[in-house]
């Protein structure tokens, strides 16, 4: 709590020189004695105010950092949204400005940015709003690639290949998606530019090319390639070419995930026993085992803050989602499902369970349904 108060006070000191744009009757924010801040959302004015209010409210709720509906106010949130413009403000009870900013663009994007700025200003944490997810769904009768907002809205089908598409990976900035497709009859990697819709084949070595993960800067991808006869870990330019082999083993390397600084990769290695987690330099070398205490570990995801790894373990006939601190080795089960992936805040995970996508808050264990109704939904990937 002291850290939250310190972050809030610091934000107030840094931003009190900003100008307050409006003074309408507005939502309020107050600091609680618990782990969350208390907010009251009254509603933004303007032609697009109601829609913007709903988006901001949902973003703040899903962050897990706020209690909504408090009657006591230490801070006030106000705003106006219309004609591609959102003016958002936060003031304290004495009228001092905590946040004042104008957002220009599409209304939904403006509201997401405002919510993220509220979160970062008042708590010091990064928000989830505006991030995107990619995944595989079978609504068409085939495994196809889809993209949606992080909360499951605006879902749309990207591929119509009428064959098998697997292992989608969305770039950190949410502008590109790679996946493995079998249009040619072989496992090739394709890159889709979301703005233009352009699609290019970028990796098509003989054998398997699969399990792509973007580097943090989006310039390279890590994946499994079997062109040399054995499935090994490689990195390749995000536009294809420049393949560099990282591993040289008789086992199978898969499911790479990058460290936030791009210097290391954690992956799943299957040798003589069940798959285990290993870490290796992004320039190659010898992989080092990670002691997890489990006999079957797959699908690792490295948190953006670099402190945690989420992965799957097999428990009977089910897969459980485990979060482990890389520093101290502490671990705990946070859900039942497959393919966990971290959100930008290093607090939330999205994973699939029974063909439905769920989000879990790893701090308070709150689980919500993100997306269903598109057939079987699997293999989520989350932008930063």
Secondary structure, 3 states (H helix, E strand, C coil): CHHHHHHHHHHHHHHCCCCCCCCCCCEEEEECCCCCEEEECCCCECCCHHHHHHHHHHHHHHHCCEEECCCCCCEEEEEEEECCEEEEEEEECCCCEEEEEEEECCHHHHHHHHHHHHHHHHHCCCCCCCCEEEEEECCCCCCEEEEEECCCCCCEECCCCCCCEEEEEECCCCCEEEEEECCCCCCEEEEEECCCCCEEEEECCCCCEEEEEECCCCCEEEEEECCCCCCEEEEEECCCCCCEECCCCCCEEEEEEECCCCCEEEEEEECCCCCEEEEEECCCCCCEECCCCCCCEEEEEECCCCCEEEEEEEECCEEEEEEEECCCCCEEEEEECEEEEECCCCCEEEEEECCEEEEEECCCCCEEEEECCCCCEEEEEECC
